[in-house]
Amino acid sequence: MVFIIGFIGVFFALIGNMYWYRIKGLLKKNGYNAYNFHGHSSDLGNFQQLINSTNDVSLKNYYKKILFRLRVSIALIVLSAIVSVLYMSLFYAKWDGVSTIFYW
């Protein structure tokens, strides 16, 4: 069960990366500085600026959907990690002070 939860978390991480790099591409296309390997927090602020400055309603809605989906995927990654840790602590693990002993 933990492995399934882990794979679900990895799946959401891949989806989140897709949306994040889509946002970076849209920022570059619209003249913002967006770097591939750093500056992720500034990208969110710049993307919000891009959404606010866009006058086309359909484009603005498209941008909002991308941002919403990114936020949902981040929340689902965190949720799957929490569920995995809780599941492990309730059903599989015993803490002995130094390491974790698993009962399979």
DRENRO-457256 format. One record per residue (C-alpha): residue in one letter; x, z, y negated. Coordinates in steps of 0.1 Angstrom, whole numbers, plus 5000, padded with zeros to 4 digits. Each point is the difference from the previous one (the first is absolute). Example, Ala and Ser with C-alpha at 12.3 -4.5 7.8 and 13.67 -1.06 7.14 Angstrom:
BEGIN
A512350785045S501449934966
This chain:
BEGIN
M500050005000V502850084976F501649665006I496749834992I499850204967G503649904993F499349645006I497050024977G502250154973V502649725005F497249754997F498850154967A503650014988L500449625006I496749934983G501150224970N503349814998M498149674999Y497950124971W503050164982Y502049685001R497049804990I499850224969K503749944994G499549635003L497050004976L502150214975K502949755001K497649714996N498550164969G503450084984Y500650365010N503250135014A499450085036Y502950075024N499749975037F501850325010H499550254972G497750074971H496850045021S498550274978S500449794969D498449715018L496850195003G499950074963N500949644992F497349885023Q497450224984Q501149864966L499649655014I496550085012N499150144966S501449704981T498349745022N497049844983D498849805030V497450225018S500449855035L503850034997K499650364988N497850085030Y502549845024Y502850214985K497950315003K499249935036I503749965008L500850334983F497150185017R501149875034L503650114994R498850354991V497850015031S502849895023I502350274985A497350265006L499549885035I503850025007V500050364988L496850085019S501449865033A503250214995I498050314995V497849945030S503049935021V501750324990L496950205005Y499349855034M503650075011S499950364988L496650075016F500549835034Y503649925007A502650214982K501350355002W502450114973D502850225012G501750054967V502749745004S498549705017T496749885013I499250015037F497549745011Y497650055028W499049675015
